[in-house]
Structures are given as C-alpha cells and as structure tokens.
Amino acid sequence: MARRGAGVRRPAGCRPRAGQRGRSTRVIRIGNASGFYGDRFTAWREMLDGGELDVLTGDYLAELTMLILARDRLRDPDLGYAKTFLRQLETCLGTALDRGVRIVTNAGGLNPAGLAAAIDTLATRLGLPAKVGYVEGDTIQRPDALSANAYLGAFGIAACLDGGADVVVTGRVTDASLVVGPAIARYGWGRDDLDQLAGATVAGHLIECGAQVTGGNFSFFTELPDGGHRPGFPIAEVSADGSTVLTKHPGTGGAVTVETVTAQLLYEVGGPAYLGPDVVARLDTVTLRPDGPDRVRVSGVRGTPPPPTLKVGVNNLGGFRNSMTFVLCGLDIEAKAALVRGQVEESVGKDGLEFVLARTDHPDAADTEAASALLHVHLRDGDKARAGRAFSAAAVELALASYPGCTLTTLPGDATPYGVFTADVVPQDAVPHMAVLPGGARVPIAPPIRTAPISAAETAPEGDATHDGPTRRGPLGELVGARSGDKGGDANLGVWARNDEAYAWLRGWLTVARLAELLPETAPLSVRRYDLPKLRAVNFVIEGLLGAGVAASTRFDPQAKALGELLRARIVDLPADAPTGAAR
C-alpha cells in the first residue's frame, strides 16, 4: 500500500528542480533531518511537513559510526549502511516525491550500492516511482584495516541530481558535500567557482549537525524562547553567489541567531583554512548578520584551491576493553583507591590497566552519594579473555576483602572490542570518484585541476594578557560561549565573546598558557590557538587529548563535548566593566 503523499507527482514545471543547472536565480532551500546515526527519528517527517524545501539532507556518518558499520559488515556483507534511514524513508518517501523534494544522504556508509538497492526495493514495494543514484569510490584498499575511506567532494552528488535522481546515496563524502552538491546542480558552478563553493561549504558545515545550529547544545540555552526543549531542524537558503540565509521552519522550537550560528561554525574546526576536497573555505572571512526573526545571513566567504590530497579515515581493531567502577565513601579516599589499585594489579597484572579517581566527594556530606568518590578502572588488552571475565571477576571478588564500604556500580561482564581511528591522505587523482545514475550509467568524476599545497598552521600571535581595569570574580561563561568536539585523537575548543568589549579582553587574556591553568589536562599537550575576529572568537586545537580516538578513549568525556562547558564554569577575574549580554 502506498504511504501518505504517494500520489501523482506534480509536473516538473511547477517548481525548479535541483538538477536544472543554471536555470533559476531563486535560492535553493536545503534542509537537514539528521546530524548523526541516532538523531531524532521523526525529523524527516517534520521537515517535509513543516514548509517548503527543495532538498532534504541527512548526515549519518562520524568516525565512530564508520567503525560500527564496519563491524556490521563483518557479520553480514550486505550491510554496512545506516539501517535506520530505510525505516525513516518508508514514512516519507511518497511525500518527498509528491512535493518534488530531493533527498541526499551519506547513510550509504560503507555500502552505498547496497543502500541504493534497498531503497529501490522499498520504492517498488510502496508503488513509488523513485529514481535512485549513488556515489562510490571512497573505499581505499587497506588489507590490515577494518575500513579505510577517503572523504569525497560534492561533484558526484551533483552529477546524480543532474541525472534525474530523486534520492542520492553516498558513502564517505565530507559532511558539507551534502549541501554543496545540490547547490552545484542548481547553479551550474564549476571547479573554479571557489568563492561560491566555499560559501556553500560553510552552509553545509552549519547544518550538518542538525539542531546544533538552531539552539541544540547551546551555551545560553536558558535564553532560547522555548528554553531549548525541542529545537527545530535547520534550513540553508543558498544563493547563486554562495551566500546563505540560515533559518528553520516557522513554529519549530529553538532559535536561529548570530550566536547559535557562531557556535556551530566553531564546532570541530581547526585553523581559519577549512579544508575540503573541492575548496578551502576561509573561516576568517565569514560574516554573520541578522536577517529577520530566526534568520541569519552568512556572506563574504572566500575560497582558495583545495589541497592535492584527500583525507582518509582508517579504522583498525585496537583490542578489547572492559571497565569497573568502585564507589569510595567518606574518609581516606586516596588510601582506599591505592588499596584497590594494588589488589587489582596483583590479580590481573599491571599491563593495560588505567585507574581514574574522580573526586566527586564532598566533606561533611549528609548522604552517601555526596560523600563518595568514584574510582574507574579500565583494562585494554589484545587478549579478550584477560580483559573479560578474568578482569571483572577479580574486581567483584574484592567486595568483602578491600576497603570499608566497598561497593561497585558495575556488574561483571565480558570485554568488548574497540577501534582505533587514524587519519591518512591519498592523492586526489588516486581515488575513483564515481556517480552511478538512476538506470545504472556510471559517470567518472574528475579531480580538481587546480590545487594548492596545505599551508603551514596559521596560529595567531597572542595579545597582551594584562587587564589594567577593575575586575570581579565570576565564571568565565558570564562573558563567553563555547563549543567543543572531537577530531580523531584531537579536540577543538571554540570560544566566542558575546560583545565587542568582552572580545577585546578575551583575545588577549585567553592564551594557551592560561588555558593550561584553567584546564590542567591540556598542559602537557601541544595546543594551537587561532583567532577569528569576525566571529569574536578564538579556537584551540588540543592535540592528543582523546588518545587513539573516541572508540578507544577511556576519558570521562570521550568526545570532548563538555570541554567548553567545563571552561565556562571556571571562576576567573573578569573585567568589571564588560557587559554580559549578547551584542544587539
């Protein structure tokens, strides 16, 4: 039975299609309905029902997701794609076809051809005339790796849309390519239209994480109209010159403001040069301006030629891991932790063990939880048996033979495999980027003719850290917002000031040395700082904070998502005369 909205399609002339290259000067409205594998299931339906769209995208891939999909494919060679997307598509494919909305997604993961075939089967079962294209060629042959995939660009997506695809499935393309591809198809941009490509790349980066640009995970969530309860998903209205207006459907939650857009712009980035396979977008040229309620104009983005290489994400099996957590209550916390350490090491040996004592205890507490610290014990080993029951049983056996009040929050269990992510590069012309059109025609996508070597890191000279005026003690977050995240084993921490006065202070005050004082775990690591004055922001890249990547990390915050909020909570000497609110 055909689903709701599966009726006769409107004639193509009723609205410009994304594949009509250069035939329309109106903006192309590109929405996002997924920022990760596991995002709001109903978002596809909400976005299609909420208002006008030309294209609806979904981002499902992350470094950890590729590892999950690789393990899926080991069990079943026909898998390797985001299965949830098929269930979501079943609820709304008919509506998308009826309304002329193209769908572009990287849910193909490690098997875009397999997902495309599954969509064909779904469309046939629903009685819908969907034309499906897909992009392949990102797989890099590494016999010793679980998966190795190059980050492809957007021109393969554009070729599928030009070929009449209603649904385009990709594997590992850059997240921004999901937006850049439809814009190329609409406006006919070529490889040398660098500013336009850069503008669309920034737009793609802004909406790739779904509701994170509309108020999700926002430092000042209490100021949002709905308090951040259910932010809507974003829309990028991309113009022919590459400028964009960020917005959302009317009546949805959250907000689109200069600050919510700034927060997402700073997410998981490095220096001012935002590298991509089609263009390098200069983040230090981005201008953000209000454009009405829940509308922010993004303009001025400049692009330079892309690097001659493509990033390759490589996942390998690192071994096996297990964890147990002891609750240490009351007095002698350090001595209790030392006793457990000695006992566990004696039982299973020292190799691969890691002990992390979280001093969550409070003196003179009136209840057990407030009086307790947590000792997290991690074991990583290539031997599944040692990391499994041999370890967890050894921890449980201490229950009546260790420190007073001994208890654990975890039950004994087997070890689980973990992956290690590394990044590599390959020449652009060594990757067989291929667009497979509806009907099966294969269109090779040539690499860019003009490339430029990656320049040296553009770290900024740090300003004068002194402040001569009066100060007051308070949390740093009264003057600044922050957004942090992971990139392999590194973390980024973007900090923006809410107004010009606060930025004038922040730019000189928040040096790498002061960051090390405020976040001591960064002190022994290599940290690069970049200035983004048009955004009133500084960005730090902290190398090695996450070790071998998210899947292998035993850090309490393995993806560094809370690092920015930790920084904002530190009590510092603030300039007494700096206003605390957002610029008007």
N, C-alpha and C positions, 0 to 999 in steps of 0.2 A: 504494500500500500504506500502510495506517495505521501510524504510528510507535508505538513502545512507549508504553503508557499511554493509548492512544486508545480504550479500551473504553467500555462504557456508563457514563454519569455517575451518581454517587451521587445519591439523592434529595436535593432541596434541604433537607429537614428534618434531614439528618444533621449539618449544621453551619450556623451562622448565616452568611448571605451579606452582603457589604459593602453591598449595596443595601437591606438591611432596616432602614430608618431607625427608630432609637429602640427596636428590639425586643430588644436584647441589652445586658446590662451587662458582659459579659466583654470583655477587651481585644481590640483588633483588632491582629493581628500583621502588620506591613508590612515586607517585606524589600526590599533593594536588590541589583540584579545588574549595575549598570553606573554608573560615575561619570563617564565621558566616552566619546566616539566613538573606540574603540580599546581599551577596557578588556578584561579577561580574557574571552575568548570563551566559556569553559566555565562561567562563573559562573551563568548562568541554570539550567543543568542541575544544578549543585552545590547551588544554593539550593532547588530543588524537591525534590531527593532527600535533602537534609540534615535535614529536620524539618518541623514544622507551620508553615504560613503561611496567611494569609487573602488577602493581596495581595502581588504581587511587582512592584516598580517598576524602571525603568531610565532613567537620565539620560544623554542623548547630546549635549546642546547646550551650547556655550560661545560666547563672542563670535567666536573664530576658526573654530569649526565652522560657524556661520551663513554666514561668508564662503565656506567650502569648499562648502557646499550650494548657495549662490547661483551659484557658478561651475559646479557640476554642472548646475544647471537651465538655465543659459545654453546648455549643449551639448545638453541634452535636457529639454524642458518637462515630461516625465513623471517626472523625478527630483526632487531637492530634499529627499529624506528619507534617513535613515541606512540604507543598504542592508544593512549587517552585521546589523542587528536581524532582518531576514527570515530570514537563514540560521540565526541563533540560535533563532528561534521555531520553525523547522522541526524542531529537535531536541527540543522540549519542549512544544509546544502541546497535544498529546494528554495528557501527564501533568498539565499545569495544569488542563485541563478535567475530567479524571477526579477530581482531588483538590479541585476547587472553588476553585482559586486564581485570583483575578482578576489581570490584567496591566494595568499602567498605565505608559505611556511617552511621553516627548516626542520620540521618534525620528521623528515626522512632520515635524519641522523646518519647511521652507518649503512642504511639500505634505502635510499630514495626510490630506487626502482621498485622495491618491494612495497613501499607505502603507496606509490602511484598505482600499482596493480591492485592493491586492496581498495583504493578509492574507486577505481573503475568497477570493481565487483560490487561495492556499496551502491554506486550510482545505478548500475543495472538492476540491482535488487529493488531500489526505490523507484525505478522507472524514470530516471532523470537523465537528460542529455548532456552530462558534464564532460567537458574536454579537459584532459589532464596532461600536463607536461612536467618534466622534471629535469633537474640539473645534477650531473655527476662528474666525476673526475678528481674529487678531492682526496680519495684514498691513496695513501702513499704506502708502498710495499716495504714493510719492516718485519721480517720473519720473527724477530725477537720481541715484538711489541704486541700488546692486546689490540691496540688501534693506533693509527697514525693518519692524521687528516690535515690537509692544507686548508687554509682559510681563503676560500674563493671570493671573487668580487661579484658585481651586480649584473654584468652584461649577459650572462647566461639566463638569468631571470627575465631580463628584458626580451631576449630572443624568444623565450617560451610565450610571453604575453603577445609579442608581435605575431607569433604563430597561432594565435587564437585560443590559448589555454584559458579556461575558467578557473582552474586550480593549478598552482605551480608548487611543486615539492622540491626541496633542496636537501643536500647533506650539509656539510660544514662550510657554509659561507660565513662571512662576517655578519654579525647581527644587524649592522646598519644596512647591509645589502638588501634586506627585505623591503626597505623603503626606497633605496636608490634605484633598484631595478625597475619598479613601476614608474618612477619619475623619468628615467631614461626612455622607457617605452612611450610615455605620454609626450615628451617634448623633443625626442629625437636627438638628445645630447650625444656627442661623440667623445672620444678619448681625450681630446684637447680642451673640452669644456670644464676646466679644472675648478673654477670658482663655483659653477653650478653643481658639479659632483660633490664638492666639499660642503656646500650648503645642505644638500640632501643627506650627506653622510652625518652631519650634525643632527639633522632632524631624525634620522634613523637611530642614532645613539640616544636621543632624548626619549623616544617612545618604545625602545626595545625592551625596557623593563616594566612595561605596563603601567600600573597605578603608581609607581615610584615617582613619576613626574607630575602626578595630579594630587599629591598630598600624602601618598603612602611613605612610611618610614621617614617622615619629615620632622626635623628638629623642633619646629614650632607648631606641632600638630594641634595643640590646645587652641591656637588662633584660627583654625580652619572653621568654616561655617557649621560643619557637622561634627567637629571635634575629631575628624579623621576616622569616623566609624566605617564608612564604605565608599572609598573614593572610586569615581568612575574611571574608565579606561581612556587613554589619550587618542587624539587625532592630530595629525600633521597636515596642514593645508600648504602643500608645496607649490610654489610658483615657478614660472619658466626661468626666472633668473636665479633659482636656487634658494631664495629667501623663503621663510616658512612662518606660518602662524600656528602655534601650539594651542590646542583647545580641547574640549570634551563635549559630549552630548548634553543638551540642556536638561536640567533636573537631576543629573547624577551628582554623587557626593564628591567630597574633596574640593580642590580648587586648582586653578592654573594661574600662578603668579610668577613674577620675576624670580622670587626666591625658590619656589618649588622647581622651576626650570633650572635655576643655578645649581640646586642640589643634585639633580640628575646629571647635569653637564659635568659635574666633578666626580661622578661615580666611575670607579675602575679606569681611570685615565692616568697617564704619566706626565710627560712634558707638554709644552704648547703644540708640538707636532703630533697630531693624532694619526697614526699610520694606518693606511688601508691598502688593499690590493689595486684599487683604481685611482686613488688620490690620497695625498696627505692633507688633511684639513687642519688649518691653523686655529687652535682654540683661543689664541690670544687676539684673534680678530673678530670674535663673536660679539655682537651687540644684542642685548636683550632690552625690549621696551614693552610697556603695557600697550595693549591694542583693544581695550574694552574689557568687560567682565569676563573672566575666565579665558582670556586671550592674551598671548604674549608673542610679540613679533621677534623672530630670530633672523638677523640680517648681517651683512658685512663680512661673511665668511670667505676667506681666501684659501685657495688650494694650490698646491705645488705637485710636481710629478710624483708618482708612487715609487717606492723602492723597487729594485730589480728582483727582490726575493719575496716569497710568501712565507708567512708564519705557518709552522706545522705543530700541532698539538699531539704529543705522544703519550700514551698511557701504557704503563707496564705493571705487572703484578709485583708488588713490593714484598709480599709475605703475608703473615697472619697476625691478627691483633686481638687483644682482649683487655678488659678493664674491670676493676673492682674499686668500690669507694667505701672507705671506713669513716664512721662518724666519731669524732673525738670531742667529748664534752667536758667542760669545766676547767680544772686546773691542769698544769703540766702538759700543755698541748704539744710543745716541741718534743718533750721526752716521750710522750705517747707515740708520736709519729716516728721517732727514732727507733723505738721498740718494734713497731710494725715493720719498718724497713729491714731491720736486722733479721727478723723472723722470716719474712718473705724471701729475702735473698738467700738465707740458709736453706730454705725448702726447694727453690727452683733455680738458684744461681743468679748472678748479677747481670748477665748479658741480656740486653734488650729491655731491661726494666727502667721505668721512669716514675718518680714519685713527685706529685704536685700537692703541696699543702695550701689549701685555701683558708685563710684566716677569717672566716665568716662569723667567728665567735665574738660576743660582747661581754665585758666584765660585769659581774654582779647582775646577770640576767635572771629574769623571773620565770623563764620557761626553757625547756630543753633545747629547742631549735635555736633560740637566740644565743644560747651558751655554747653552741657547738661549732667546731671547725670540720672541714672535710679533707680527707686525705685520699686523693685519686691515685690509684696505682695502675699503670699501663704496662703492658708487655707486648712487644713486637718481635716476631721471630719467623724464620723460614720454616720452622718445624711446627706444623699445625697441632700436633699432639702436645708439645710443651706449652704452646700459647693457649691451648684449650683447657680441658678439664684439669690437667695437671696443675695449671696456674690457679684457676678459680677455686678448685677444691682446696688447695693449700691456703688460700685466703680465708675460706669459710671455716677451716679447721682451727683457726685462731680464736673463734668466737668465745670459747671458755678458757683460753690459755694465753691471753695477751693483756692489754691494758684494762683498767677498771672502766666499766661502762661500754665495753666493746660491742659495737653493732655495725652492720653493713647496710647499704641501701640497694645493693645489687645481689641477684641470685647467681649461683654458679652456672656457667654456660660455656659453650664451645667457642673457639676462635672463629673469626670471620676474616676473609681475605681483604686486603686493602691495596689500592693502586697508588702509583707514583706518577705524577704528571711532570713532564718536561717539555720545553719549547725548543724547536729547531727551525731552520729555514731551508728552503729549496729555491732554485731559480724559477722565476715566473714561467719561463718557456719550457720547463721540465714537467709541467702539470697539464694533463689532457682535459682542460675545462670543456665540458660538452653540454649543450642544451638538447634535450630529447623532446621533440614537439608532439602534440597530440597526433596520433596516427603513426608515430614511430620514426619520423625523419630526424636525423642526427645532425646538429649544426655545431661545428667546432667554434670555440670562442678564442680568438687570437689574444695573446697577451698584449699589454700596452707597449707601444713602440717607444715612447719616451719615458724613461725612468730616471731617478736620481738617487745616488747613494744616501744611506741614512746618515744624517749629520751627527756630530758629537752631541752629547747631552747638553741641553741649554739651561743648566742650573743658573739661578739668578743670584747676583751678589746680594748678601743680606744687608739690610739697612741698619740704622742706628737703633740699638736695642734700648736706649735710655728713654725715660719719660720724666721731664722736669716738673710737670704739674702735679697737683694734688691727686692722691689715689684713694681708693676704698677697697676693702676686701669683699670678694664675691666670686661666684662661679663664672668661669670663662664663658659659659653658654649664655650669659645675660647679653653679651655683645655679639656673639658669633654663632653661626650654624655650622654643621659638619656632616659629611657623608663619607663613609669608608667602605672598602671592599677588597676582594682578593683577585690576584692575577698570578696563578701558579703558586709558587712559594713566596711571592712578594705580596705586600699590601699597599694600598694607597689611602691617603687620608687628606681629603679636601676640606678646607676651612674657609668660609666666607663671612665677611663682616656685613652687618645689616644696614650700614650707612657709611658715608664718606669719612666722617670723623673717626668712627671705630676702625675703618680700614687704614687710615693714616697711622694709627697706633699699632694695629695688628701686623702690618707689613714689616715694621722694624722690630717689633717685640718678639714675634713667634719665630725664633731662629731654630736651626737644627739642634743647637746646644740646649735651648730652653725646652724643646720637645723632649729631649732625653731626660731632663729634670722632671717633667710632668708625666712622662710615660717611660719609666725606667727600663722596660723591656726593649726599648728601641736603642738604648745607649750603646750596646756593643755591636750594633748592626750598621751597615752602610745606608745612609739616608740621603736622598736627593730632594732639594726643595725647588719649586718652580713658582714664579709669580704670574698671576693672571689678573692684571689691574682692571681690565674692562669688566670683570666679574667681581671685583673687590675681593679677590680670593688668593690664597696660597695653597699649593698642593705638595704633599710629601709622598715619595715612594720609598717604602721601607723594605729593603731587600732581605729576603730570608726569614721574615717574621713567621711565616707559615710553614717553614721547613720544606718538605717534599710535596707540598700541596694539600688541598682540602681533604682528600681521601685518606692521606697518611697522617694528618695533623692530630696531635693529642691536646692541642691548645683548647682552653675552655671556650673560646670564641674562634672556632677553626677557620671561619671565612672573614674574620676581622670586621664583621658587620657592626659591632658595637664599639669599635675603637674610637670613632668620632664622638660618641656619646660619653665615653669614659673621659676623653679630653675635655669636653664641655663641662663636666662635673667637677673638674679640679678647681680649688679655691686659689685665686691669684690676686695680685694688686692691679685693679682695673683703674683706668683714668676716670677720675670722678666727674669730669665734665662731658664724657662721651654719652650721647643719647643711647638708650637701649632698644628702641623700636626700629622697625624697618623704614627704609627711605620712602618718602612719598613723592 
